[in-house]
């Protein structure tokens, strides 16, 4: 039975490239397998132009954290998009709340008609 320590040691061996880094066991996937993986992960290849200095900074940051720069950028964009979507939704909810408060300030139709009758 594997212990938690065994699992942790095994994970460290993968991280240190003691496991899984042998070229003799590596092979390229076929284009159809790559497409299947992209579909499964809901990934879409894009092309974007970035300043060379920005790209170098992103690669340096990723290397410092010992991760690939593309997954890091994907994570950064995901977090940014989620935060912006929350901001947009909160703004929309505030507008709805404001409109609701404005509607609550209006006199009901029955009171309006009664006022007209009293004025006549």
C-alpha positions in Angstrom: 0.0 0.0 0.0 1.4 3.3 -1.1 1.7 6.0 1.6 1.3 9.7 1.2 5.1 10.1 1.4 5.5 7.6 -1.5 3.1 9.6 -3.6 4.9 12.8 -2.7 8.3 11.3 -3.5 6.9 10.0 -6.8 5.6 13.4 -7.6 8.9 15.0 -6.9 10.6 12.5 -9.1 8.3 13.6 -12.0 8.9 17.2 -11.2 12.7 16.6 -11.0 12.5 14.8 -14.4 13.9 11.6 -12.8 10.7 10.0 -14.2 9.1 10.7 -17.5 12.0 12.5 -19.2 13.5 9.6 -21.1 13.5 10.2 -24.9 13.4 6.5 -25.6 9.9 6.4 -24.2 8.7 9.7 -25.8 6.9 9.8 -29.1 5.0 12.5 -30.9 1.2 12.2 -31.0 -0.5 12.1 -34.4 -2.3 15.2 -35.6 -5.7 13.4 -35.0 -4.7 12.6 -31.4 -3.6 16.2 -30.9 -6.9 17.5 -32.2 -8.8 15.0 -30.0 -6.8 16.3 -27.0 -7.5 19.9 -27.9 -11.2 19.1 -28.3 -11.3 17.3 -25.0 -9.6 20.1 -23.2 -11.6 22.7 -25.2 -8.4 24.3 -26.4 -8.1 26.6 -29.5 -4.8 27.5 -31.0 -4.4 31.2 -31.6 -1.8 33.5 -33.0 -0.9 36.7 -31.1 1.8 39.2 -31.5 3.5 40.4 -28.3 6.5 42.7 -27.7 9.7 40.6 -27.5 10.5 42.1 -24.1 7.0 41.1 -22.8 7.4 37.5 -24.1 10.9 37.3 -22.6 9.6 38.5 -19.3 6.8 36.0 -19.4 9.2 33.2 -20.1 11.5 34.3 -17.3 8.7 34.4 -14.8 7.5 31.0 -15.9 11.0 29.5 -15.7 11.3 31.0 -12.2 8.1 29.2 -11.2 9.3 26.1 -13.1 6.3 26.0 -15.4 5.8 26.4 -19.1 5.1 30.0 -20.2 2.1 29.0 -22.3 0.2 27.3 -19.5 1.1 30.3 -17.3 -0.2 32.8 -19.8 -3.4 30.7 -20.2 -3.8 30.7 -16.4 -3.2 34.5 -16.3 -5.8 35.1 -19.0 -8.3 32.8 -17.4 -8.0 34.6 -14.1 -8.2 38.0 -15.8 -11.3 37.0 -17.8 -13.1 35.6 -14.8 -12.4 38.7 -12.7 -13.6 41.0 -15.6 -16.7 38.9 -16.1 -17.5 39.2 -12.4 -17.0 43.0 -12.6 -19.3 43.2 -15.6 -22.0 41.1 -13.9 -21.8 43.1 -10.7 -22.2 46.3 -12.8 -25.3 44.8 -14.5 -26.8 43.7 -11.2 -26.2 47.2 -9.8 -28.1 48.7 -12.8 -30.9 46.3 -12.3 -31.1 47.1 -8.6 -31.1 50.8 -9.5 -33.9 50.4 -12.0 -35.9 48.4 -9.4 -35.4 51.2 -6.9 -36.6 53.7 -9.5 -39.7 51.6 -10.2 -40.4 51.4 -6.5 -40.4 55.2 -6.3 -43.1 55.6 -8.9 -46.7 55.9 -7.7 -48.9 52.9 -8.4 -51.5 53.4 -11.2 -54.4 53.3 -8.8 -53.0 56.1 -6.7 -52.3 58.1 -9.9 -55.9 57.7 -11.1 -57.2 58.7 -7.7 -55.0 61.8 -7.7 -56.4 62.7 -11.1 -60.0 62.3 -9.9 -59.3 64.4 -6.8 -57.8 67.2 -9.0 -60.9 67.2 -11.3 
